[in-house]
Amino acid sequence: MKVIENFKTYLWSLRMRKIARKQKRSRQMLGLDLAKNVGIYFHYNGKASYETANKFADYLKTRGVSVMVLAYSDSKDKPTEIAENQSFLLFLKSQLGFNRVPHDNAVSTFVEQPFDIFFDLSLNNHFQNLYIANASHATFKVGRTSKQGLNIFDFTLEVKDTADMQELIDAILKYLEVFNQDGSRN
């Protein structure tokens, strides 16, 4: 099994490098005051994660920001509490290819959006999480610090291994408020 996993990892890394080479995006550090549209990605692992992500999206909407959310679920069936619509998309483990690249229209729609800010709220380093962050056309990508994420994200945050999604969101908001203050001084 280790040989198969190593082969999958090799194929995945080739795919990631190819995406990175093709992608032409302008990078710019932004605070929430300047963001007009935002993408939020998270790993669904129960009702609590769904509610936390929705609460964050609602907060951003109160600030006048357009929000699109993409969730990944390890389950075979779509969770009943998730209501998909144009601004909330979901994909499942069954929609991952052999090399762990998602093959779903929801993912394609999400990563092609020209977000001002992309937030990766996942707390693990699954290949599909890093793929979505890498493939996103966002101007400013924010996520948790990881070995693989350093080449993908424009801004990373170090959080404890025991941290939950709300702690990551709180840290993100804290630093983006600093960016807002710095931007207003110019």
C-alpha positions as CSV (number, residue, x, y, z in Angstrom):
1,M,0.0,0.0,0.0
2,K,2.9,2.4,0.7
3,V,4.0,2.1,-2.9
4,I,0.5,3.1,-4.2
5,E,0.3,6.0,-1.7
6,N,3.8,7.2,-2.8
7,F,2.7,7.0,-6.5
8,K,-0.4,9.0,-5.8
9,T,1.6,11.6,-3.9
10,Y,4.0,11.8,-6.9
11,L,1.1,12.3,-9.3
12,W,-0.5,14.9,-7.1
13,S,2.8,16.9,-6.8
14,L,3.2,16.9,-10.6
15,R,-0.3,18.2,-11.0
16,M,0.2,20.9,-8.4
17,R,3.4,22.1,-10.1
18,K,1.7,22.2,-13.5
19,I,-1.2,24.3,-12.0
20,A,1.3,26.7,-10.4
21,R,3.2,27.2,-13.6
22,K,0.1,27.9,-15.7
23,Q,-1.5,30.2,-13.2
24,K,-1.1,33.9,-13.7
25,R,-2.6,35.8,-10.9
26,S,-1.8,39.2,-9.5
27,R,-1.0,39.0,-5.8
28,Q,-1.9,41.7,-3.4
29,M,-2.2,41.8,0.4
30,L,-5.7,43.0,1.3
31,G,-7.6,43.7,4.4
32,L,-11.3,43.1,4.7
33,D,-12.1,46.7,4.1
34,L,-10.9,46.5,0.5
35,A,-12.3,43.0,-0.3
36,K,-15.4,42.9,-2.5
37,N,-15.7,39.2,-3.0
38,V,-14.3,36.4,-0.9
39,G,-14.1,32.6,-1.2
40,I,-14.2,30.3,1.9
41,Y,-13.1,26.7,1.8
42,F,-13.5,24.3,4.6
43,H,-13.4,20.6,5.4
44,Y,-16.9,19.6,6.6
45,N,-16.7,17.2,9.6
46,G,-20.1,17.8,11.2
47,K,-22.7,20.3,11.9
48,A,-20.4,22.4,14.1
49,S,-18.0,23.0,11.2
50,Y,-20.9,24.0,8.9
51,E,-22.3,26.4,11.4
52,T,-18.9,28.0,12.1
53,A,-18.2,28.5,8.4
54,N,-21.7,29.9,7.9
55,K,-21.3,32.3,10.8
56,F,-18.0,33.6,9.3
57,A,-19.7,34.0,5.9
58,D,-22.6,35.9,7.5
59,Y,-20.1,38.2,9.3
60,L,-18.4,39.0,6.0
61,K,-21.7,39.6,4.3
62,T,-22.6,42.2,7.0
63,R,-19.4,44.0,6.0
64,G,-20.7,44.2,2.4
65,V,-18.6,41.4,1.0
66,S,-19.9,38.9,-1.5
67,V,-19.1,35.4,-0.3
68,M,-18.9,32.0,-1.9
69,V,-18.3,28.9,0.2
70,L,-17.0,25.5,-0.8
71,A,-17.1,22.5,1.5
72,Y,-15.5,19.1,1.3
73,S,-17.1,16.1,3.0
74,D,-15.5,12.6,3.6
75,S,-19.0,11.1,3.6
76,K,-20.5,9.2,0.7
77,D,-23.8,11.0,0.9
78,K,-24.4,14.8,1.1
79,P,-25.0,15.9,4.6
80,T,-28.7,16.8,5.3
81,E,-28.0,20.1,7.0
82,I,-26.1,21.6,4.1
83,A,-28.4,23.4,1.6
84,E,-26.4,23.9,-1.6
85,N,-27.0,27.0,-3.7
86,Q,-25.0,29.4,-5.9
87,S,-23.1,30.7,-2.9
88,F,-22.6,27.4,-1.0
89,L,-21.1,24.5,-2.9
90,L,-20.2,21.0,-1.7
91,F,-18.2,18.1,-3.0
92,L,-17.7,14.6,-1.7
93,K,-14.9,12.1,-1.3
94,S,-16.4,10.0,-4.2
95,Q,-15.7,13.0,-6.5
96,L,-11.9,12.7,-6.0
97,G,-9.9,11.2,-8.8
98,F,-7.1,8.6,-8.3
99,N,-4.6,11.3,-7.8
100,R,-6.9,13.0,-5.2
101,V,-7.8,15.9,-7.5
102,P,-11.5,16.8,-7.3
103,H,-13.6,16.2,-10.4
104,D,-16.7,18.2,-9.8
105,N,-18.3,21.2,-11.4
106,A,-18.7,22.9,-7.9
107,V,-14.9,22.8,-7.5
108,S,-14.2,24.2,-11.0
109,T,-16.8,26.9,-10.5
110,F,-15.2,27.9,-7.2
111,V,-11.5,27.9,-8.1
112,E,-12.2,29.9,-11.3
113,Q,-13.7,32.8,-9.4
114,P,-11.5,35.9,-9.2
115,F,-11.8,36.3,-5.4
116,D,-10.1,39.2,-3.7
117,I,-9.4,37.0,-0.7
118,F,-9.5,33.2,-0.4
119,F,-9.7,31.7,3.1
120,D,-8.8,28.1,3.6
121,L,-10.3,27.1,6.9
122,S,-9.2,23.5,6.8
123,L,-7.2,22.3,9.7
124,N,-5.5,19.4,8.0
125,N,-3.2,18.9,4.9
126,H,-5.4,16.7,2.8
127,F,-4.4,16.8,-0.9
128,Q,-7.7,18.1,-2.0
129,N,-7.5,21.1,0.4
130,L,-4.1,22.1,-0.9
131,Y,-5.3,21.5,-4.5
132,I,-8.2,23.9,-4.2
133,A,-6.0,26.6,-2.5
134,N,-3.4,26.2,-5.3
135,A,-5.9,26.3,-8.1
136,S,-7.8,29.3,-6.8
137,H,-7.4,32.5,-8.8
138,A,-7.7,34.7,-5.7
139,T,-5.6,37.8,-5.4
140,F,-4.8,37.1,-1.7
141,K,-4.7,33.5,-0.3
142,V,-4.9,33.0,3.5
143,G,-4.5,29.6,5.3
144,R,-3.0,27.7,8.1
145,T,0.8,27.3,8.2
146,S,2.0,24.0,6.8
147,K,5.0,22.7,4.9
148,Q,3.1,22.4,1.7
149,G,1.1,25.6,2.2
150,L,4.1,27.9,2.3
151,N,4.3,27.7,-1.5
152,I,0.6,28.2,-2.0
153,F,-0.7,30.8,0.5
154,D,0.3,34.5,0.5
155,F,-0.4,34.7,4.2
156,T,-0.3,31.8,6.7
157,L,-1.2,31.6,10.3
158,E,0.4,29.4,12.9
159,V,-2.3,27.7,15.1
160,K,-2.0,25.0,17.6
161,D,-2.7,21.4,16.5
162,T,-5.6,21.3,18.9
163,A,-7.1,24.5,17.5
164,D,-10.6,24.4,16.0
165,M,-12.0,26.3,13.0
166,Q,-13.3,29.2,15.2
167,E,-9.8,29.8,16.6
168,L,-8.4,30.0,13.1
169,I,-11.1,32.4,12.0
170,D,-10.4,34.6,15.1
171,A,-6.7,34.7,14.2
172,I,-7.5,35.6,10.6
173,L,-9.8,38.4,11.6
174,K,-7.2,39.8,14.1
175,Y,-4.5,40.0,11.4
176,L,-6.7,41.3,8.6
177,E,-7.9,44.1,10.9
178,V,-4.2,45.1,11.2
179,F,-4.0,45.1,7.4
180,N,-7.0,47.4,7.4
181,Q,-5.3,49.8,9.8
182,D,-2.0,49.7,7.8
183,G,-3.9,50.4,4.6
184,S,-5.7,53.4,6.1
185,R,-2.3,55.1,7.0
186,N,-1.2,55.3,3.4
